[in-house]
Structure formats: structure tokens, C-alpha cells
């Protein structure tokens, strides 16, 4: 219910005091989703400052109203408390850069084109490692699940000038999803990532795509199959068909070996600029790859992808694994 309350709405900040809680809610979306009892919707509207007597009366009315709803209200307050804890954790923890979804792209912080890029996919597929590889040049060896969202600005130099992607690296694990749909608001492009060594991460791609498109309509999306440097992959090239059904661009990548490292960003930059001749003129200073994909392996990947593209589409993605 909390995730749905943040779907496809600009963030409206409402300070709502009840039982010592201070909550930030997307009021319009919450009411639309039916997540608040009507009495709570009424008293949570923005209001002017009142004197102590009036405020005390309001509090008494609130307590009375809450008692009437009892179980329903207690459930909602439990959800609100969890939401407040999540927001407090994101905003007070220096490890995270938490920007209100409405802040981008309307708020330009640089004097050259910038775009909000949302990166989604199951936990452990390599989203954070992929972004940090671009950001620092280093490969992140230790897996630490993203909690909520991390926002990283990535600059690229092109033949048309400098551009920036604000990469919203979202949590892949459900328990850390937090306000996930709210992070998609104002997204201008997206990357959906799965792990070619884990079938479940590919089977969940349609869900990620559906959630994205519910909030961000008609944006360029790249599907990325990560970890192709691993020899015993579980998702073969011929089994990856979702991008063909949804007209998405697909790349097989390896954050560990730098294979096809910049292609997702280049594709999105060209789509956003409306210029297929756009190209990057400088490469990021990367650390040496952790592993090497030899030329023969690269050629094999490309041949498998070409062969897969010529095959008829299965009726269902599950059919591809039979």
C-alpha cells in the first residue's frame, strides 16, 4: 500500500502529527489509493497555525476519530511509522544521496543537459557495481544491498558537448524497496538489469518493466544482461526475448571485464538527443578489468545474439527455458 501511494504523482510534502509521529506523505496519491481513512485525510490537509486552545481541541477530535476506526487506524499508523523510519534513515544517513523525486529534472544543477536515469532490477544483479565502475573506475567486489536509493551524477563528453546522467540506483531487494515508485517520478530513461547466471532475475524483468512504465511512459529503456564473463551462464542469448516483444535495446555486459561498458549510456544519450551520430569523445579512466573476455568469446557472444534475433518469438518467456 505504501508503494502504491507514491505511484505516478509529484511529491507533496505534508507534515502530519499524530501520536508523536512526524510523517512526510504524498497526500494526493495516498488519498487516491485509498490508503487513508477519510477522517485522517481531512485532518492531514495543510492548515494555518492555531492557538493552543484550538490545537488542543483538534487533538481531542483527532483522538476521538482515531478511536472510531480502531484497527484500521492502528494499521495505517504502523505503516506511517515504518515510512517515517525509512525516510529518516535515508535522509540522515550520509551513505545515501536522497533527492526528492520532484527535484529532477526540473531543477537543473549544471549548465549542460542532464537527464534522470532510473536503474532497476533484482538485488545482486550488479546495478550498483555498474554505476560505481563508471563513477570511480573501480570494481566493487563486496556486495552490499542498496537500501532505498542512491543517486550518482555521471558526466560524459560527447561530440555534441557534455551531458550528465543522474543515475538513480534503486534497491532490488523487496525489503529495501521503500518508496520505490516515488523514485521513478520524472524518470527520462531507464536501465533494467538482470544476471545471466540467475534465471529468476530474468523472469522478474517483466515486473520491473511494468512498474517503470506505469510511472514513466514512453521513455527509452535498455535491458542489460550482466555478468557475461561467467562461463556457466544460466540465461542463454536465445532465451532473452523480452526486449524484442517490448521493442527495447538489449546489451550483454560485464562490469567485471568492462565488456560493452559504455553502450547502454551511449544508446540512451543518442535517443535523448535525437542524434544517432552522437558519440563519446573521452572514455572514463577505468581500473584494469578484473577478468578478461578474449576476442573469441566476444565473437561468440555476438554470433549467439545475432542467431537469437533471427529466431521466432516464443508465446511466453518461460517457453524459452524449456
HUTA-V686373 format. One record per run of one state. SS is the DSSP state (H for helix, E for strand, L for the rest). FROM is the first residue (numbers start at 1). TO is the last residue. Records with the same first field share a line. If there is no record, write none. Layout:
# HUTA-V686373
SS->FROM-TO  FROM-TO
This chain:
# HUTA-V686373
L->1-1  6-14  19-20  25-26  33-37  44-51  70-70  93-100  104-113  122-126  137-148  159-160  171-173  177-179  185-188  196-198  204-204  216-219  227-236  240-241  247-248  253-253  255-258  260-262  274-279  281-294  310-316  322-322
H->2-5  27-32  38-43  52-69  71-92  101-103  127-136  174-176  180-184  199-203  205-215  237-239  242-246  263-273  295-309  317-321
E->15-18  21-24  114-121  149-158  161-170  189-195  220-226  249-252  254-254  259-259  280-280
